[in-house]
């Protein structure tokens, strides 16, 4: 659930720091007014853009506009026009609110028709994020007013460069998508790096905030002796020290909590769940046998078959109903999301790729994000799946693993991925330990292919194919 808190800080932390560093040049009342107008207008405009399917165009315009505004902001504070400063600040907050809506587009708060507990809790996390941003602004505004001009100017320049670099990367990517800019390998690589490292900017902003607070603490004057300066001056000095200490402590606590929540989301909560290990099965007489009793625990049991070519084909079996036996076997992939796989949670099957919850009784049916059906047969003890049916799913999976195979000419054991030569014959891939064996096979593949088939059946207890 921390994603809703995380998205607010991801979008606003940089601009909050930026505006706070200009703290003494804009009043709290003006900031509140700018924030309300900027956020609300951005939400309305984004809703209209979403209805008319022009979100990408809105992103490109707002990101480009924000870069211009960050430059104008310097100019606006040189001038003495209060209204102009408020307009520029409002427009900046508008642009970063659009950025927030872009980030949160895939995480709607009230996506359903009913107001459920999950939506209310998510909305609470969002409000907590905005509240944290506002309180942090007020604390940083107070701290920045005591910083030296050199320190404040340095922090403003660094923050501006970071904000512009992020907006530049996102804006250039949109222009390339629209075909307005030519796509070259070097330029695209630069943009990709900026976008990748841009995801860590909230942590960089937190470091800059801590640097600002450290400089703020250094302004802490030594408490004079009361007998030398008098009770009034002493009391004022004591109050000033207490204020600096309280502001610093509160700001540091907010930054550390925010960093902790962001790190939790970035490095844990946002990571897709891991698939359970697949038990590798080998067919017996062209069939896979799965004990029916294995499904009594109502859990998901994942299996895999590795072809001679090294293709790892995954499938799983589960019981669709808790109160009665209703086994089903399906491929661990779907036609929409590919081979990311599924996990089971309670009475639902979850697609790791798109997070869709699938009602268990529907597993085994075609369509949607359901797992791809796989043919199987059931008796009183076993679930039987034909090897030929499993091999039909080879194109659903991308994973290639190493496997020991036989050179059909020499009979030597080799590793499929390390074999210097391979050849597909009769729908089967053969591997060769050297070029000489490869050439012999090419001259009469039927001869050597039959030898492999005979060896297979002999292993199953048959003396020869003719028998």
C-alpha positions in Angstrom: 0.0 0.0 0.0 3.0 2.3 0.4 2.9 2.9 -3.4 0.4 5.7 -2.9 2.6 7.5 -0.4 5.6 6.7 -2.6 4.1 8.2 -5.8 3.4 11.6 -4.1 7.0 11.9 -2.9 8.3 10.7 -6.3 6.5 13.5 -8.0 6.6 16.4 -5.6 9.8 16.0 -3.4 12.0 17.8 -5.8 9.7 20.8 -6.4 9.0 21.0 -2.7 12.7 21.3 -2.0 13.1 23.8 -4.8 10.3 26.1 -3.6 11.3 25.8 0.0 14.8 27.1 -0.9 13.2 30.2 -2.2 11.1 30.2 1.0 11.5 33.8 2.1 10.6 35.1 -1.4 7.1 33.7 -1.3 4.7 33.7 1.6 3.0 30.6 3.1 -0.4 32.0 2.1 0.8 32.4 -1.5 2.3 28.8 -1.5 -1.0 27.3 -0.3 -2.9 29.3 -2.9 -0.5 28.2 -5.7 -0.6 24.6 -4.5 -4.4 24.3 -4.5 -4.9 25.9 -7.9 -2.0 24.0 -9.4 -3.0 20.6 -8.1 -6.8 20.9 -8.8 -6.4 22.3 -12.3 -3.8 19.6 -13.2 -6.3 16.9 -12.0 -9.1 18.4 -14.1 -6.9 18.8 -17.2 -5.5 15.3 -16.9 -9.1 13.9 -16.6 -10.0 15.7 -19.8 -6.9 14.5 -21.6 -7.6 11.0 -20.5 -11.1 11.1 -21.8 -9.9 12.4 -25.2 -6.8 10.0 -25.2 -4.2 12.7 -25.4 -2.3 12.0 -22.2 1.0 11.6 -24.1 0.5 15.0 -25.7 -0.3 16.6 -22.3 2.9 15.0 -20.8 5.1 16.4 -23.6 3.7 19.9 -23.3 3.7 20.1 -19.5 7.3 18.7 -19.2 8.6 21.2 -21.8 6.7 24.0 -20.0 8.1 23.0 -16.6 11.7 23.3 -17.9 11.0 26.8 -19.1 9.3 27.7 -15.8 12.3 26.6 -13.8 14.4 29.2 -15.7 11.7 31.8 -15.3 11.6 31.2 -11.6 15.0 32.8 -11.2 13.8 35.8 -13.1 10.5 36.1 -11.2 12.3 36.5 -7.9 14.5 39.2 -9.2 11.4 41.1 -10.1 9.1 42.5 -7.4 5.8 41.6 -8.9 4.1 39.4 -6.3 1.3 38.2 -8.7 3.9 37.1 -11.3 5.7 35.0 -8.7 2.5 33.3 -7.7 1.6 32.6 -11.3 5.0 31.0 -12.0 4.8 28.9 -8.8 1.3 27.8 -9.6 2.3 26.8 -13.1 5.2 24.8 -11.8 3.0 22.9 -9.3 0.5 22.3 -12.2 3.3 20.7 -14.3 4.5 18.5 -11.5 0.9 17.5 -10.6 0.5 16.3 -14.2 3.7 14.3 -13.6 2.1 12.8 -10.5 -1.1 11.9 -12.4 1.1 10.2 -15.0 2.8 8.2 -12.3 -0.4 7.3 -10.5 -2.4 6.5 -13.6 -2.0 2.7 -13.2 -2.9 2.9 -9.5 -6.5 4.4 -9.4 -7.9 5.2 -5.9 -11.5 4.6 -6.8 -11.4 2.4 -9.8 -14.5 0.3 -8.8 -18.1 1.2 -8.5 -18.2 0.6 -4.8 -16.2 2.4 -2.1 -14.4 -0.4 -0.3 -12.0 -0.5 2.5 -9.0 -0.8 0.2 -9.9 2.4 -1.6 -10.3 4.3 1.7 -7.0 3.1 3.0 -5.3 4.0 -0.3 -6.8 7.4 -0.2 -5.5 7.8 3.3 -1.9 7.0 2.2 -2.3 9.6 -0.6 -3.4 12.2 1.9 -0.5 11.2 4.2 1.9 11.8 1.3 0.5 15.2 0.5 0.5 16.1 4.2 4.1 15.0 4.5 5.1 17.1 1.5 3.4 20.2 2.9 4.9 19.9 6.4 8.3 19.2 4.9 8.0 22.4 2.8 7.1 24.5 5.9 10.1 23.0 7.9 12.5 23.5 5.0 11.2 27.0 4.3 12.1 27.9 7.9 15.5 26.3 7.7 16.4 27.9 4.3 15.7 31.4 5.6 18.7 31.0 7.9 21.1 29.6 5.4 23.9 31.6 3.9 23.4 32.9 0.4 26.2 30.7 -0.9 24.8 27.5 0.6 21.3 28.3 -0.6 22.3 29.3 -4.1 24.4 26.1 -4.4 21.4 23.9 -3.3 19.1 25.8 -5.7 21.4 25.3 -8.7 21.8 21.5 -7.9 18.1 21.0 -7.4 17.3 22.9 -10.6 19.7 20.8 -12.6 18.3 17.6 -11.2 14.7 18.6 -12.0 15.6 19.8 -15.5 17.5 16.6 -16.3 14.5 14.4 -15.3 12.1 16.5 -17.3 14.5 16.6 -20.2 14.8 12.8 -20.3 11.0 12.2 -20.1 10.2 15.0 -22.6 12.8 13.8 -25.2 11.5 10.2 -24.9 8.0 11.4 -25.7 9.2 13.5 -28.7 11.0 10.4 -30.0 7.9 8.4 -29.6 5.9 10.9 -31.6 8.6 10.8 -34.3 9.4 14.5 -33.8 13.0 13.7 -32.9 15.2 11.3 -34.8 16.2 8.2 -32.7 19.9 7.4 -32.7 21.6 4.8 -30.6 23.8 7.2 -28.7 21.0 9.7 -27.9 18.6 7.0 -26.9 21.2 5.5 -24.7 21.7 8.8 -22.9 18.0 9.2 -22.4 17.7 5.7 -21.1 20.4 6.3 -18.5 18.8 9.6 -17.4 15.5 7.9 -16.9 17.0 5.0 -15.1 19.0 7.1 -12.7 16.1 9.5 -12.4 14.2 6.9 -10.4 16.7 7.4 -7.6 16.3 11.2 -7.5 13.9 11.2 -4.5 16.8 9.8 -2.5 19.1 12.4 -3.8 16.6 15.1 -2.8 16.6 13.6 0.7 20.4 13.9 0.8 20.2 17.5 -0.3 17.5 18.2 2.4 19.8 16.7 5.1 22.6 18.8 3.8 20.4 21.9 4.1 19.4 20.9 7.6 23.1 20.3 8.5 23.9 23.9 7.4 20.9 25.1 9.3 22.1 23.5 12.5 25.5 25.2 12.1 23.7 28.5 12.5 22.9 27.5 16.0 24.5 30.2 18.2 26.2 29.3 21.5 23.9 30.1 24.4 25.3 33.2 26.1 25.5 33.6 29.9 22.4 35.1 31.3 24.3 37.3 33.8 26.2 39.0 30.9 23.4 39.6 28.4 20.3 39.9 30.6 17.2 37.8 30.9 15.5 39.1 27.7 18.4 38.4 25.3 19.1 35.1 27.0 15.4 34.0 26.7 15.4 35.0 23.0 18.6 33.1 22.3 17.3 30.0 24.1 14.0 30.1 22.1 16.0 30.5 18.9 18.2 27.4 19.7 15.1 25.4 20.7 13.4 26.4 17.4 16.4 25.3 15.3 16.6 22.0 17.2 12.9 21.3 16.9 12.7 22.2 13.2 15.8 20.1 12.4 14.6 17.1 14.5 11.1 17.1 12.9 12.5 17.5 9.3 15.1 14.8 9.8 12.5 12.4 11.2 10.2 13.1 8.2 13.0 12.6 5.7 14.1 9.3 7.3 10.6 8.0 7.5 10.0 9.0 3.9 13.2 7.3 2.8 12.3 4.2 4.6 8.9 3.9 3.0 10.3 4.7 -0.4 13.1 2.1 0.0 10.5 -0.5 1.2 8.5 0.1 -1.9 11.4 0.3 -4.3 13.4 -2.7 -3.1 10.7 -5.0 -1.7 7.0 -4.2 -2.3 7.3 -3.3 -6.0 9.2 -6.5 -6.8 7.1 -9.2 -8.4 6.5 -12.3 -6.4 8.9 -15.2 -7.1 7.6 -18.4 -8.7 8.0 -21.5 -6.7 10.6 -24.0 -8.0 9.3 -26.2 -10.8 9.8 -29.9 -10.3 11.5 -31.2 -13.5 9.7 -34.3 -14.8 10.8 -36.8 -17.4 8.2 -38.6 -19.4 7.6 -42.4 -19.1 6.5 -44.0 -22.4 5.6 -40.6 -23.7 3.5 -39.6 -20.7 3.8 -37.6 -17.5 2.2 -39.1 -14.5 1.1 -36.8 -11.6 -0.4 -38.4 -8.4 -3.9 -37.2 -7.9 -3.4 -37.3 -4.2 -0.7 -34.6 -4.6 -3.4 -32.0 -5.0 -5.1 -32.8 -1.7 -3.3 -29.8 -0.1 -5.2 -27.4 -2.5 -1.8 -25.8 -3.4 -0.3 -25.0 -6.8 2.2 -27.7 -7.9 4.6 -26.5 -10.6 6.4 -28.8 -13.0 8.8 -28.4 -15.9 9.9 -30.5 -18.9 13.2 -29.7 -20.5 13.5 -30.6 -24.2 16.7 -31.7 -25.8 17.2 -28.2 -27.2 17.1 -26.9 -23.6 13.6 -25.3 -23.8 12.1 -25.3 -20.4 8.3 -25.8 -20.6 6.4 -25.1 -17.4 3.0 -26.3 -16.4 1.2 -26.7 -13.1 -1.6 -28.6 -11.5 -4.1 -27.5 -8.8 -7.5 -28.3 -7.4 -10.1 -25.7 -8.4 -12.5 -26.4 -5.5 -11.6 -26.7 -1.8 -14.5 -29.0 -0.9 -14.2 -31.5 -3.7 -11.8 -33.0 -6.2 -11.6 -30.9 -9.4 -8.0 -31.1 -10.7 -6.8 -29.1 -13.7 -3.5 -29.0 -15.5 -2.5 -25.9 -17.5 0.6 -24.2 -19.0 2.3 -21.7 -16.7 1.8 -18.9 -19.3 -0.9 -17.0 -21.0 -1.4 -15.7 -24.5 -1.5 -12.1 -23.3 1.2 -11.7 -20.7 3.6 -14.5 -21.8 5.6 -16.8 -19.5 5.9 -14.7 -16.3 3.8 -17.3 -14.6 1.2 -17.5 -11.9 1.0 -17.8 -8.1 -1.9 -19.0 -6.0 -3.2 -16.8 -3.1 -6.3 -18.1 -1.3 -9.1 -18.8 -3.7 -7.4 -16.8 -6.5 -4.8 -17.4 -9.1 -2.6 -14.3 -9.7 -0.8 -13.4 -12.9 2.6 -12.1 -12.0 2.8 -9.9 -15.1 -0.4 -7.9 -14.9 -1.5 -8.8 -11.3 -4.9 -9.9 -12.5 -6.8 -12.1 -10.0 -8.3 -15.2 -11.6 -11.2 -17.1 -10.1 -10.0 -20.7 -9.6 -13.1 -22.4 -11.2 -12.3 -20.6 -14.4 -8.8 -22.0 -14.6 -8.5 -24.3 -17.6 -10.8 -22.2 -19.8 -9.6 -20.2 -22.7 -9.6 -16.4 -23.0 -8.4 -13.4 -21.0 -5.4 -13.8 -18.7 -6.3 -17.4 -17.9 -3.4 -19.9 -18.2 -3.2 -21.7 -21.6 -5.1 -25.0 -21.3 -3.3 -28.3 -21.6 -4.8 -31.6 -22.4 -4.8 -34.2 -19.7 -6.7 -37.3 -18.5 -7.7 -38.4 -15.0 -8.3 -41.8 -13.4 -8.7 -42.8 -9.8 -5.0 -42.4 -9.0 -3.2 -40.4 -11.7 -3.3 -37.3 -13.8 -1.8 -38.2 -17.2 -0.4 -35.6 -19.7 1.0 -36.7 -23.0 4.5 -35.6 -23.9 3.3 -34.5 -27.4 0.8 -32.1 -25.8 3.4 -30.6 -23.5 5.8 -30.1 -26.4 3.2 -28.1 -28.2 3.7 -25.4 -25.6 7.4 -24.9 -26.4 6.8 -21.6 -28.1 5.1 -20.1 -25.0 8.3 -20.1 -23.0 11.6 -18.3 -23.5 13.9 -19.9 -20.9 16.7 -22.1 -22.3 18.7 -24.2 -19.9 21.6 -26.7 -20.2 20.9 -30.3 -20.6 22.9 -33.5 -21.2 22.1 -34.9 -24.7 23.5 -37.7 -26.9 25.4 -37.1 -30.1 23.3 -39.3 -32.5 26.4 -40.4 -34.5 29.0 -41.2 -31.8 26.7 -41.6 -28.8 28.8 -39.3 -26.7 27.2 -37.3 -23.9 27.4 -33.5 -24.5 25.8 -30.3 -23.2 23.2 -28.9 -25.6 24.2 -25.3 -25.2 27.9 -26.1 -25.6 27.6 -28.3 -28.7 29.4 -26.7 -31.7 26.8 -28.0 -34.2 23.0 -28.7 -34.1 20.4 -29.7 -36.7 16.6 -29.9 -36.6 15.2 -33.1 -38.2 11.7 -34.4 -37.9 10.8 -31.7 -35.4 13.6 -32.7 -33.1 16.9 -30.9 -32.5 20.1 -33.0 -32.6 23.5 -31.9 -31.2 27.0 -33.0 -32.4 30.3 -32.9 -30.6 32.2 -32.1 -33.8 31.8 -31.2 -37.4 32.6 -34.7 -38.7 29.6 -36.2 -36.9 27.5 -33.3 -38.1 28.4 -34.0 -41.7 27.7 -37.7 -41.3 24.2 -37.0 -39.9 23.5 -34.5 -42.8 24.3 -37.2 -45.3 21.8 -39.7 -43.9 19.8 -38.2 -41.1 17.1 -40.9 -41.1 19.6 -43.6 -40.2 20.9 -41.8 -37.1 17.5 -40.5 -36.1 16.1 -44.1 -36.1 19.1 -45.1 -33.9 18.1 -42.5 -31.3 14.5 -43.7 -31.4 15.5 -47.3 -31.0 17.7 -46.4 -28.0 14.7 -44.6 -26.5 12.4 -47.6 -26.7 15.2 -50.0 -25.5 15.4 -47.8 -22.4 11.7 -48.4 -21.9 12.1 -52.2 -22.1 11.5 -52.9 -25.8 14.2 -54.9 -27.7 13.5 -53.3 -31.1 11.0 -51.2 -33.0 10.0 -54.2 -35.1 8.9 -56.1 -32.1 
